[in-house]
Amino acid sequence: MITPSSLVAKNKVIEISEALILNKLTNYQLEPLRVFSKLTVNATQLSTLEENPILSKLQAKLKTWQPSDSVSAFTQNINQLIFIWLDALQQGASLQEVINALRCFQIKSFTISSTAKFHCFILDLLAETSLQQQDLVLNYLLNYDADTQLPNANQILSNIERAVSITQINQYVGIFSIQLQLSKNNPIFSISATASLNKTIAELLQTNMPSESQIHANGNLQFDVLLANFGSEIKVNLLAAKLQRAFEQMLNVENLSVLATPYIGCAYALKPDVQSEDLLASARLALESALNTQQSFLVYSDALKAQLSEQNELENKVLETFSNDGLTLFLQPVVNLKDAKCVGAELLLRVAEQSKFSIYPGLIVEILNKVGRGQLFTRWLINSACRFAAELKYEHQLKLYLTINLRAEDLYDFELPHMLLQSAALWKISPNDLVLEVTENGVLELNETTNSIIEELAKNGFKLALDDFGTGFSSLSRLRNIPIDIIKIDQSFVRDITHSKNDYEIVKSIAALANSLGKEVIAEGVEDQKCLDLIHKMKIHKCQGYYFAKPMPFDEFVAWEKKRR
């Protein structure tokens, strides 16, 4: 809640001048000297008012009201009264309650007209100061962060310009754009805990930044620090190192210990070459790059600008390709080792040949996630997989399952099970016609959301495969308890088992573990007969790799499978 005390802290206290007092008294045909000397409070009338703790200060001020001997003394008393009644209104007192209290004023006179006129005068002040307070509160909400009391992003450009004005020629003006990231084991915070965390971080920044710096709150766990009039580039490196050390400690928030890691993007320029908007944009770009590359501190440079330009160009190209149906899916066969028959195929993302654009498939998904098209990509992937499965089943009479690779983010989407069932129903296929692959790191970040979604998928008949097993930090106890049907051993272990005893033993151990848990085992990356012979000895059920076939377009896969049959 914004209070008058907050406004005072920002040097925005409401005060009425002596000149305005005299002018208003004259307008209401009141003689100032008579008002100063004869104004009192009707104690009997004041005592009849209903008791309200919020109005206690106002009533106490009125009880002790004394006539004044000068305009300055009267003005001082009135301004004290104004602060008290604004505080009462801010705390929840009704306007009528304040008016009733102020009507206890009286002027000792032979007529009641003077008192009535004074009531008009004091209510005029009440209306005027209340409007001023509303303007100040609105301005405060627009320009200051409610949690930290710091100026927000609305003020930073004007503050940069002021900083430039006080900076000497050939001295630097710089900006730190800071984003705090919480460790993965931290829970989701309540609104009050989030506000407390932002406040704690702001206080830590203020402690570790120079007193002349200006800190701005730029959103949840985001801050901009403005530095002015410094003479050496070394200063920014020293300050960045100091900040990183400051955040090595755990932060205590509502009985929770939180580790917040700062990522800092920095930009600085010499006066007179400082352009406020360019400086701020450069710092934000440096921060974006620091977050993308997980670098704790990054300074903007021409090389970084060129790199970001190339990255933006690549992102635009991927987005254009996706929007124009420039992506396609290739199929790589999955072969049953018992009879060497193809039982399914993994769908692998590729750029369509007509797009004349080459890029690593994993990067395509990463970029689509970044630009907010991840869920649309998943919808496209699921619909394409169901369409292919229907064509195999009904048009080509091939009883094969298809495997699709889900994003880790899909396991947080409550719409995923509905999306899969809806698409399967549209193409008249069964959940058994699909296998859903999730990466090891993706599925093992378990919480209530991912658990409920995985259980919902399993309940509806979809099989789940754990891809790239052995490459992440897996939890065997979780693997035992979640409804995973298939474990896929990553090709980085399988490919060299004929040459590396370590890789052979790793693959053998993973296969034994999976079998002991009742999971089906698929080996990826089988490229030659020697590798296949070793795989046969390990109770591995299925495999895929270049030994059988490379990934191929749908029509080629159908022809390949029919030829084998």
RAPEDA-V699974 format. One record per residue. N is the residue number from 0. RES is the residue in one letter. D_CENTER is the distance of its C-alpha to the mean C-alpha in whole Angstrom. Layout:
N;RES;D_CENTER / N;RES;D_CENTER
//
This chain:
0;M;24 / 1;I;25 / 2;T;29 / 3;P;31 / 4;S;31 / 5;S;28 / 6;L;29 / 7;V;32 / 8;A;30 / 9;K;29 / 10;N;32 / 11;K;32 / 12;V;35 / 13;I;37 / 14;E;41 / 15;I;44 / 16;S;46 / 17;E;50 / 18;A;51 / 19;L;49 / 20;I;50 / 21;L;54 / 22;N;53 / 23;K;52 / 24;L;55 / 25;T;57 / 26;N;56 / 27;Y;56 / 28;Q;60 / 29;L;59 / 30;E;61 / 31;P;59 / 32;L;61 / 33;R;62 / 34;V;59 / 35;F;58 / 36;S;61 / 37;K;61 / 38;L;58 / 39;T;58 / 40;V;56 / 41;N;58 / 42;A;57 / 43;T;59 / 44;Q;56 / 45;L;53 / 46;S;54 / 47;T;54 / 48;L;50 / 49;E;48 / 50;E;47 / 51;N;43 / 52;P;41 / 53;I;39 / 54;L;42 / 55;S;44 / 56;K;43 / 57;L;44 / 58;Q;47 / 59;A;48 / 60;K;48 / 61;L;50 / 62;K;53 / 63;T;53 / 64;W;53 / 65;Q;56 / 66;P;58 / 67;S;57 / 68;D;60 / 69;S;58 / 70;V;55 / 71;S;53 / 72;A;53 / 73;F;53 / 74;T;49 / 75;Q;48 / 76;N;49 / 77;I;47 / 78;N;44 / 79;Q;44 / 80;L;44 / 81;I;42 / 82;F;39 / 83;I;40 / 84;W;40 / 85;L;37 / 86;D;35 / 87;A;37 / 88;L;36 / 89;Q;32 / 90;Q;33 / 91;G;34 / 92;A;37 / 93;S;39 / 94;L;40 / 95;Q;44 / 96;E;44 / 97;V;43 / 98;I;46 / 99;N;48 / 100;A;48 / 101;L;49 / 102;R;52 / 103;C;53 / 104;F;54 / 105;Q;58 / 106;I;60 / 107;K;64 / 108;S;66 / 109;F;69 / 110;T;67 / 111;I;63 / 112;S;62 / 113;S;61 / 114;T;59 / 115;A;57 / 116;K;57 / 117;F;55 / 118;H;53 / 119;C;52 / 120;F;51 / 121;I;49 / 122;L;47 / 123;D;46 / 124;L;45 / 125;L;43 / 126;A;41 / 127;E;41 / 128;T;39 / 129;S;37 / 130;L;36 / 131;Q;35 / 132;Q;33 / 133;Q;31 / 134;D;30 / 135;L;29 / 136;V;27 / 137;L;25 / 138;N;25 / 139;Y;24 / 140;L;21 / 141;L;20 / 142;N;21 / 143;Y;19 / 144;D;16 / 145;A;18 / 146;D;16 / 147;T;17 / 148;Q;20 / 149;L;19 / 150;P;20 / 151;N;17 / 152;A;16 / 153;N;19 / 154;Q;21 / 155;I;21 / 156;L;23 / 157;S;26 / 158;N;25 / 159;I;25 / 160;E;29 / 161;R;30 / 162;A;29 / 163;V;31 / 164;S;34 / 165;I;35 / 166;T;34 / 167;Q;37 / 168;I;38 / 169;N;37 / 170;Q;35 / 171;Y;31 / 172;V;28 / 173;G;25 / 174;I;21 / 175;F;19 / 176;S;15 / 177;I;13 / 178;Q;10 / 179;L;10 / 180;Q;9 / 181;L;11 / 182;S;14 / 183;K;14 / 184;N;16 / 185;N;14 / 186;P;14 / 187;I;12 / 188;F;13 / 189;S;14 / 190;I;14 / 191;S;16 / 192;A;15 / 193;T;12 / 194;A;14 / 195;S;16 / 196;L;14 / 197;N;13 / 198;K;17 / 199;T;18 / 200;I;16 / 201;A;17 / 202;E;21 / 203;L;20 / 204;L;20 / 205;Q;22 / 206;T;25 / 207;N;24 / 208;M;24 / 209;P;28 / 210;S;29 / 211;E;29 / 212;S;25 / 213;Q;23 / 214;I;20 / 215;H;17 / 216;A;14 / 217;N;12 / 218;G;9 / 219;N;7 / 220;L;8 / 221;Q;9 / 222;F;13 / 223;D;16 / 224;V;19 / 225;L;22 / 226;L;25 / 227;A;29 / 228;N;32 / 229;F;32 / 230;G;35 / 231;S;34 / 232;E;31 / 233;I;31 / 234;K;29 / 235;V;26 / 236;N;26 / 237;L;28 / 238;L;25 / 239;A;22 / 240;A;24 / 241;K;25 / 242;L;21 / 243;Q;21 / 244;R;23 / 245;A;22 / 246;F;19 / 247;E;21 / 248;Q;22 / 249;M;21 / 250;L;19 / 251;N;21 / 252;V;19 / 253;E;20 / 254;N;23 / 255;L;20 / 256;S;20 / 257;V;16 / 258;L;16 / 259;A;14 / 260;T;14 / 261;P;14 / 262;Y;14 / 263;I;16 / 264;G;17 / 265;C;20 / 266;A;23 / 267;Y;26 / 268;A;29 / 269;L;33 / 270;K;34 / 271;P;35 / 272;D;33 / 273;V;30 / 274;Q;28 / 275;S;25 / 276;E;23 / 277;D;24 / 278;L;23 / 279;L;20 / 280;A;19 / 281;S;20 / 282;A;18 / 283;R;15 / 284;L;17 / 285;A;18 / 286;L;14 / 287;E;13 / 288;S;16 / 289;A;16 / 290;L;12 / 291;N;14 / 292;T;17 / 293;Q;16 / 294;Q;18 / 295;S;18 / 296;F;19 / 297;L;20 / 298;V;22 / 299;Y;23 / 300;S;26 / 301;D;28 / 302;A;28 / 303;L;24 / 304;K;24 / 305;A;27 / 306;Q;24 / 307;L;21 / 308;S;24 / 309;E;25 / 310;Q;22 / 311;N;21 / 312;E;24 / 313;L;24 / 314;E;21 / 315;N;23 / 316;K;26 / 317;V;24 / 318;L;22 / 319;E;26 / 320;T;28 / 321;F;25 / 322;S;26 / 323;N;30 / 324;D;30 / 325;G;31 / 326;L;29 / 327;T;32 / 328;L;32 / 329;F;35 / 330;L;37 / 331;Q;38 / 332;P;40 / 333;V;40 / 334;V;44 / 335;N;45 / 336;L;47 / 337;K;50 / 338;D;51 / 339;A;49 / 340;K;48 / 341;C;45 / 342;V;43 / 343;G;40 / 344;A;38 / 345;E;34 / 346;L;32 / 347;L;31 / 348;L;29 / 349;R;31 / 350;V;31 / 351;A;34 / 352;E;37 / 353;Q;37 / 354;S;34 / 355;K;36 / 356;F;32 / 357;S;32 / 358;I;28 / 359;Y;27 / 360;P;26 / 361;G;23 / 362;L;22 / 363;I;22 / 364;V;20 / 365;E;18 / 366;I;18 / 367;L;18 / 368;N;14 / 369;K;13 / 370;V;14 / 371;G;13 / 372;R;17 / 373;G;17 / 374;Q;18 / 375;L;20 / 376;F;22 / 377;T;22 / 378;R;24 / 379;W;26 / 380;L;27 / 381;I;28 / 382;N;30 / 383;S;31 / 384;A;32 / 385;C;34 / 386;R;36 / 387;F;37 / 388;A;38 / 389;A;40 / 390;E;42 / 391;L;43 / 392;K;44 / 393;Y;46 / 394;E;47 / 395;H;48 / 396;Q;48 / 397;L;46 / 398;K;45 / 399;L;42 / 400;Y;38 / 401;L;35 / 402;T;32 / 403;I;29 / 404;N;26 / 405;L;23 / 406;R;19 / 407;A;17 / 408;E;15 / 409;D;18 / 410;L;19 / 411;Y;16 / 412;D;17 / 413;F;20 / 414;E;21 / 415;L;22 / 416;P;26 / 417;H;27 / 418;M;26 / 419;L;28 / 420;L;31 / 421;Q;31 / 422;S;31 / 423;A;34 / 424;A;36 / 425;L;36 / 426;W;37 / 427;K;39 / 428;I;38 / 429;S;38 / 430;P;35 / 431;N;37 / 432;D;37 / 433;L;34 / 434;V;32 / 435;L;28 / 436;E;27 / 437;V;24 / 438;T;24 / 439;E;25 / 440;N;21 / 441;G;19 / 442;V;22 / 443;L;22 / 444;E;19 / 445;L;20 / 446;N;19 / 447;E;20 / 448;T;18 / 449;T;20 / 450;N;23 / 451;S;24 / 452;I;23 / 453;I;25 / 454;E;28 / 455;E;28 / 456;L;28 / 457;A;31 / 458;K;33 / 459;N;33 / 460;G;35 / 461;F;32 / 462;K;33 / 463;L;30 / 464;A;30 / 465;L;29 / 466;D;28 / 467;D;29 / 468;F;30 / 469;G;31 / 470;T;28 / 471;G;25 / 472;F;25 / 473;S;27 / 474;S;28 / 475;L;31 / 476;S;31 / 477;R;28 / 478;L;30 / 479;R;33 / 480;N;31 / 481;I;29 / 482;P;31 / 483;I;31 / 484;D;34 / 485;I;34 / 486;I;33 / 487;K;33 / 488;I;34 / 489;D;33 / 490;Q;35 / 491;S;35 / 492;F;37 / 493;V;39 / 494;R;40 / 495;D;42 / 496;I;44 / 497;T;47 / 498;H;47 / 499;S;44 / 500;K;46 / 501;N;42 / 502;D;40 / 503;Y;43 / 504;E;43 / 505;I;39 / 506;V;40 / 507;K;42 / 508;S;41 / 509;I;38 / 510;A;40 / 511;A;42 / 512;L;39 / 513;A;38 / 514;N;41 / 515;S;42 / 516;L;38 / 517;G;40 / 518;K;38 / 519;E;39 / 520;V;38 / 521;I;38 / 522;A;38 / 523;E;37 / 524;G;38 / 525;V;42 / 526;E;44 / 527;D;47 / 528;Q;50 / 529;K;50 / 530;C;47 / 531;L;47 / 532;D;50 / 533;L;48 / 534;I;46 / 535;H;49 / 536;K;49 / 537;M;46 / 538;K;46 / 539;I;43 / 540;H;43 / 541;K;42 / 542;C;41 / 543;Q;40 / 544;G;40 / 545;Y;42 / 546;Y;45 / 547;F;45 / 548;A;43 / 549;K;41 / 550;P;38 / 551;M;40 / 552;P;39 / 553;F;40 / 554;D;43 / 555;E;44 / 556;F;43 / 557;V;45 / 558;A;48 / 559;W;48 / 560;E;47 / 561;K;50 / 562;K;52 / 563;R;52 / 564;R;53
//
